[in-house]
Amino acid sequence: MQRKRPLRPVANIETRLWARLRALNLQGYRFRRRAPFRTFILPFAEHEKLLAIDILDGEPGRAASPNIVRDRLLAEAGYTVLRFWRSEANVLALMQAIRQALEDRSPPASC
């Protein structure tokens, strides 16, 4: 009896988002996955633009219990944190929000 090859695993939202963020690295941004920040690990971060991206478990509308200490430390360091719900994650919509946040954090171009 011949063994069948296992099916290719379905990419989860983090894997799909990471593939898109790596493409932004070619445009001059430097995103890191599982990026260290003090004693915490950020799912995705662009340290130069001070942007952190968090993917939350659960359902939209439910009260999430974010890490209050981490959020305060990030805010004190000047980071903007984008949070997205895993259940509502649409990679194209996430990328649009991330690009907008990067543009908002960029200094205006001088003429």
N, C-alpha and C positions, 0 to 999 in steps of 0.2 A: 504494500500500500504506500502510495506516494504522499508525503507530507505537504500540506499547503503552506505557502508563505503567509505569515501574519499580515493583516491589513496595515497599511500605513496609519500611524496614530493621527487622530484629528488634532490639528493645532489649536491650542487654547488661545484665549484673548491675549495673554502676555506674549506668547510666541509670535502671533500675528502683528501685534503692536511693535515688538522689538524689531521685526524685519523692516517695518516702515521707518522706525526711528534710526536704524542704521543707515537707511537711505538719506536721511537728513544729515548724517555725519559727513556725507560727501558735499553738502552745501555749507560746510563750515561750522556746524554745531557739533558738540561732542557729548552725546548722550551715553550714559553708563547704565548698565542693568545691574540690579542688586548693589547699588552704590552705597558705600559707607558714609555715614554722617554722624560724627561723634560716636556714641555707643549704639546707634540705630542703623538699620539697613533700609534704604529707600528702594522701592521697586524699580523706578527709573528716575534719573536726575541728569540735568545739564547744569554743572556747577558754575560755569562762566556766566550764564544768564540767570542763575539762581532760580531754577525751575525744577520742581519735584512733581512727579506724577504717581498717583496712588490708585490702585484698583481695589474697590471695596466689595466684599462678599455681602450677600443678603439681597434684599429687595428695596427698590426705591421707595421713599416715603417712610420706611422704618427708621427709627432713630439708630444711627450708627454710634458705636462707642469708640471714637477716634482716640488715638494716643495723645492726651492733652499735653504731656510734657514734651513729646517730640514736636508737636505743632507749635508750641511756644518757643522752643529752641530754633526751629526753622524760621519762624517769624522774626525773632530777634536777629538772626543772621541775614535777613532780607529776602528769604526765599518765598516764592509764590507756589502754593500747592494746588494742583489740579486733581480733583477726585472724580472717579467714574465708577458707576455700578457695573459689576461683572455681568449681571443679568441683562442689562440694557446696552452692553458694549457693542457699538458698531465702529469698526476700525476707521472707516472713512470719516465719520463724524468726530471721532477722537482726534484724528490727525488735523482736522480743520480747527478744532479748539486749541490744539497744541501749537499749530502754526500761528494762530491769532495771539496766543499768549507770548510766543517768542517775538513777534513783531511789536507787541506792546512793551516788552522788556528791552527792546533794542533802542539805543539812543538815536535821535533824529539825524538823518544824513545832512551834513553841512554842504552848502553849495560852493 
